[in-house]
Amino acid sequence: MDEIQHFTVPRARTIALYPDHVETAFDQGLWAARAAANTKQRGGGFARPCPPLFPEPGGRHTQRAFRDALADLLPGLHGWAPTLRIADFDVLGWLNDSDAALRMKTLLADKDVT
């Protein structure tokens, strides 16, 4: 499940660079918009430098955006099913409810992965 730390400005930048033909099982536009809107980045461990590739302050945000992009882009290159992403805002209101299984089936059907 993608939580708030997956919705960052670096993540919005990676999504904006996806080729038009990249297929995902999530709404790329929604993810990019949510990420771009989250201009207040969390600090601490969520933003620590991650040498050697991401040594700058906020490096962990950049590293996470890079890894998420790899997870989105590589399946199509290998003929695998597209990456499914479920955000915390998709499920937090009902994840522990008694009808969660049914609601999850509906969510997956909406994402066209059932």
Number of C-alpha atoms within 10 A of each C-alpha: 12 14 10 15 17 21 24 25 21 22 26 23 16 16 21 13 9 14 9 7 7 14 17 18 17 20 13 17 12 11 20 21 16 18 21 16 13 17 12 8 15 15 12 10 10 14 19 17 19 16 11 8 10 16 14 14 13 20 20 22 27 25 20 19 23 18 13 18 16 12 15 21 19 14 16 16 8 8 8 9 12 18 18 17 18 17 16 13 11 14 15 10 10 13 14 10 10 9 10 14 13 10 15 15 13 13 16 16 11 12 16 11 14 9
